Amino acid sequence: MGKLMDIDELAECLGVKKATIYSWVSQKKIPHIKLTKRLLKFREQEIMDWIAQKTVSAEPPAKSKVLAIGRKDRHYGRPSSGLTDEYIARIVRNAKAEVLKR
């Protein structure tokens, strides 16, 4: 059957307030045993499994999304479509000329 924890033990184990656990119980977010109207117990193994399901693995950020925080030369990444700065500047000049003609 495994060890049963009361709400005080669980709150201490998870580092949250008892009110948080009561809220999770009422929302059925956490596995629990309701022995009486006011008596709650929690199976240690079920809680450990529940925590394992909540674990999110960290992934390294994509290189193009990394910002150089605190540096003047921020790199936001540019698609590798072969567009040169000169080509982009020409497109901008042509667009401005189009707008100003009207």
Order of alpha helices (4+ residues) and beta strands (2+ residues): beta-alpha-alpha-beta-beta-alpha-alpha
